[in-house]
Amino acid sequence: MPLFALSCIDKPGALDLRMATRPAHLAYMGEKSHMLKLGGPLLDAEGQMAGSLLVIEAPDLAAAKAFADNDPYAKAGLFERVDLMAYRITLGGLAET
């Protein structure tokens, strides 16, 4: 199944919104764990969460977009920008030979 990378950058000054929405986001990720290859927060220069980086498995781009759009972070308006692209792992421990 195809992989997709999501790079999500928070709006400036949105750490409080991120923290308030985090329990719902983590619950959603738990529900969608079958799609997740890896994920976690992007950090700013002070080490504070400032975005998200996810690699997901989905049947197609439309399904990957639906995954991204239904994330509680996205629904709360946390992100300034979301980039979604097809992805292939070629290096590292998750690489397929």
Backbone as CSV, one residue per row, in Angstrom:
resi,resn,N_x,N_y,N_z,CA_x,CA_y,CA_z,C_x,C_y,C_z
1,MET,0.848,-1.173,0.000,0.000,0.000,0.000,0.894,1.237,0.000
2,PRO,0.507,2.298,-0.698,1.330,3.503,-0.788,1.520,4.196,0.561
3,LEU,2.647,4.879,0.673,2.945,5.693,1.853,2.800,7.164,1.489
4,PHE,2.454,7.961,2.508,2.316,9.405,2.354,2.954,10.089,3.548
5,ALA,3.657,11.187,3.288,4.261,11.989,4.348,3.418,13.241,4.544
6,LEU,3.120,13.528,5.806,2.404,14.745,6.175,3.333,15.600,7.019
7,SER,3.583,16.807,6.572,4.339,17.785,7.333,3.361,18.904,7.679
8,CYS,3.093,19.074,8.964,2.090,20.028,9.427,2.770,21.056,10.318
9,ILE,2.691,22.317,9.944,3.326,23.401,10.684,2.244,24.181,11.428
10,ASP,2.420,24.305,12.753,1.452,25.022,13.572,1.449,26.512,13.250
11,LYS,0.303,27.145,13.478,0.224,28.601,13.412,1.095,29.177,14.526
12,PRO,1.677,30.350,14.320,2.478,30.965,15.381,1.641,31.168,16.648
13,GLY,2.261,30.910,17.786,1.604,31.130,19.057,0.471,30.175,19.380
14,ALA,0.463,28.999,18.755,-0.658,28.076,18.907,-0.376,26.912,19.860
15,LEU,0.660,27.019,20.692,0.986,25.908,21.584,-0.164,25.586,22.537
16,ASP,-0.861,26.604,23.054,-1.998,26.341,23.950,-3.087,25.556,23.232
17,LEU,-3.380,25.905,21.983,-4.371,25.163,21.204,-3.908,23.726,20.977
18,ARG,-2.628,23.553,20.661,-2.085,22.201,20.468,-2.267,21.375,21.740
19,MET,-1.918,21.936,22.867,-1.985,21.183,24.116,-3.431,20.866,24.494
20,ALA,-4.346,21.793,24.244,-5.758,21.560,24.560,-6.363,20.482,23.666
21,THR,-5.859,20.387,22.443,-6.400,19.443,21.454,-5.648,18.117,21.459
22,ARG,-4.522,18.058,22.133,-3.643,16.883,22.085,-4.325,15.580,22.507
23,PRO,-5.125,15.540,23.580,-5.771,14.268,23.932,-6.660,13.717,22.801
24,ALA,-7.418,14.599,22.148,-8.267,14.152,21.029,-7.410,13.700,19.850
25,HIS,-6.321,14.420,19.596,-5.406,14.038,18.509,-4.811,12.652,18.774
26,LEU,-4.326,12.432,19.997,-3.726,11.131,20.321,-4.752,10.006,20.260
27,ALA,-5.979,10.277,20.674,-7.040,9.270,20.558,-7.299,8.938,19.088
28,TYR,-7.345,9.956,18.234,-7.542,9.742,16.794,-6.397,8.913,16.217
29,MET,-5.169,9.255,16.595,-4.026,8.489,16.106,-4.104,7.040,16.584
30,GLY,-4.595,6.821,17.794,-4.780,5.463,18.288,-5.789,4.694,17.460
31,GLU,-6.866,5.365,17.078,-7.887,4.739,16.226,-7.334,4.415,14.840
32,LYS,-6.392,5.183,14.386,-5.826,5.043,13.041,-4.440,4.399,13.064
33,SER,-4.100,3.739,14.167,-2.740,3.189,14.303,-2.388,2.206,13.190
34,HIS,-3.393,1.566,12.600,-3.132,0.636,11.493,-2.579,1.354,10.255
35,MET,-2.754,2.675,10.190,-2.270,3.455,9.056,-0.904,4.084,9.319
36,LEU,-0.506,4.197,10.574,0.707,4.925,10.944,1.962,4.087,10.787
37,LYS,2.948,4.633,10.115,4.284,4.039,10.067,5.168,4.700,11.113
38,LEU,5.077,6.028,11.220,5.793,6.768,12.257,5.173,8.146,12.364
39,GLY,5.419,8.787,13.480,4.886,10.129,13.661,5.369,10.741,14.951
40,GLY,5.277,12.043,15.017,5.636,12.770,16.217,5.663,14.259,15.954
41,PRO,5.883,15.022,17.033,5.877,16.474,16.884,7.182,17.010,16.303
42,LEU,7.056,18.073,15.544,8.200,18.881,15.141,8.435,19.881,16.263
43,LEU,9.697,20.215,16.523,10.047,21.086,17.639,10.670,22.385,17.150
44,ASP,10.368,23.466,17.858,10.976,24.748,17.524,12.348,24.861,18.201
45,ALA,12.979,26.017,18.074,14.334,26.213,18.602,14.400,26.072,20.123
46,GLU,13.271,26.275,20.802,13.225,26.139,22.261,12.823,24.730,22.703
47,GLY,12.601,23.835,21.743,12.207,22.470,22.067,10.721,22.297,22.304
48,GLN,9.934,23.316,21.984,8.478,23.235,22.128,7.856,22.660,20.849
49,MET,6.742,21.939,21.013,6.047,21.381,19.858,5.547,22.515,18.954
50,ALA,5.812,22.383,17.662,5.479,23.442,16.705,4.922,22.886,15.399
51,GLY,4.622,21.596,15.372,4.101,20.972,14.166,4.094,19.471,14.341
52,SER,3.759,18.782,13.268,3.697,17.323,13.288,4.305,16.774,12.007
53,LEU,4.951,15.627,12.141,5.465,14.892,10.989,4.937,13.468,11.093
54,LEU,4.227,13.019,10.069,3.647,11.685,10.052,3.964,11.009,8.732
55,VAL,4.195,9.718,8.785,4.233,8.887,7.588,3.121,7.863,7.771
56,ILE,2.186,7.865,6.823,1.032,6.979,6.914,0.939,6.096,5.680
57,GLU,0.223,5.010,5.850,-0.079,4.089,4.759,-1.554,4.268,4.435
58,ALA,-1.856,4.506,3.160,-3.242,4.716,2.738,-3.400,4.198,1.310
59,PRO,-4.629,3.831,0.940,-4.841,3.292,-0.406,-4.515,4.272,-1.526
60,ASP,-4.737,5.582,-1.260,-4.504,6.586,-2.296,-4.432,7.969,-1.649
61,LEU,-4.157,8.973,-2.462,-4.009,10.334,-1.965,-5.293,10.833,-1.318
62,ALA,-6.448,10.479,-1.872,-7.724,10.924,-1.296,-7.902,10.388,0.119
63,ALA,-7.533,9.142,0.359,-7.644,8.555,1.700,-6.646,9.206,2.656
64,ALA,-5.456,9.511,2.165,-4.460,10.189,2.997,-4.944,11.595,3.359
65,LYS,-5.566,12.282,2.410,-6.104,13.621,2.678,-7.234,13.546,3.696
66,ALA,-8.082,12.538,3.590,-9.164,12.380,4.565,-8.598,12.135,5.959
67,PHE,-7.547,11.320,6.057,-6.867,11.083,7.324,-6.400,12.415,7.912
68,ALA,-5.730,13.224,7.107,-5.198,14.509,7.566,-6.319,15.469,7.953
69,ASP,-7.355,15.556,7.136,-8.457,16.494,7.375,-9.248,16.169,8.629
70,ASN,-9.290,14.895,9.002,-10.074,14.474,10.164,-9.286,14.448,11.465
71,ASP,-8.001,14.772,11.412,-7.199,14.890,12.622,-7.780,16.039,13.457
72,PRO,-8.020,15.814,14.741,-8.537,16.898,15.580,-7.679,18.164,15.552
73,TYR,-6.386,18.036,15.382,-5.541,19.228,15.237,-5.991,20.049,14.030
74,ALA,-6.210,19.385,12.898,-6.636,20.080,11.684,-8.024,20.691,11.875
75,LYS,-8.917,19.929,12.470,-10.283,20.427,12.694,-10.303,21.632,13.626
76,ALA,-9.344,21.700,14.556,-9.268,22.825,15.493,-8.614,24.058,14.873
77,GLY,-8.078,23.921,13.659,-7.430,25.048,13.005,-6.016,25.315,13.496
78,LEU,-5.351,24.280,14.011,-4.001,24.433,14.559,-2.956,24.759,13.502
79,PHE,-3.101,24.206,12.319,-2.015,24.254,11.341,-2.052,25.489,10.454
80,GLU,-0.868,26.067,10.269,-0.683,27.143,9.296,-0.549,26.553,7.896
81,ARG,0.096,25.386,7.840,0.350,24.738,6.545,0.408,23.236,6.730
82,VAL,-0.149,22.517,5.770,-0.045,21.056,5.732,0.425,20.665,4.342
83,ASP,1.544,19.951,4.286,2.034,19.418,3.020,1.830,17.906,3.052
84,LEU,1.239,17.376,2.021,0.943,15.949,1.904,1.487,15.469,0.570
85,MET,2.383,14.481,0.638,3.006,13.978,-0.584,3.189,12.474,-0.493
86,ALA,3.164,11.821,-1.641,3.518,10.401,-1.694,4.967,10.267,-1.234
87,TYR,5.274,9.114,-0.625,6.579,8.935,0.012,7.031,7.492,-0.145
88,ARG,8.344,7.316,-0.262,8.928,5.982,-0.310,10.120,5.921,0.637
89,ILE,10.120,4.964,1.532,11.242,4.782,2.451,12.342,4.015,1.692
90,THR,13.535,4.611,1.655,14.648,3.927,0.987,15.840,3.731,1.909
91,LEU,15.874,4.445,3.029,16.995,4.355,3.961,16.479,4.142,5.379
92,GLY,17.276,3.492,6.213,16.934,3.347,7.611,16.260,2.019,7.925
93,GLY,15.899,1.868,9.190,15.361,0.619,9.690,14.013,0.205,9.118
94,LEU,13.226,1.174,8.611,11.925,0.839,8.043,11.984,0.568,6.539
95,ALA,13.160,0.739,5.954,13.303,0.550,4.511,13.029,-0.886,4.104
96,GLU,12.307,-1.021,2.992,12.042,-2.343,2.436,13.103,-2.638,1.388
97,THR,13.519,-3.874,1.328,14.557,-4.226,0.348,13.958,-4.737,-0.932
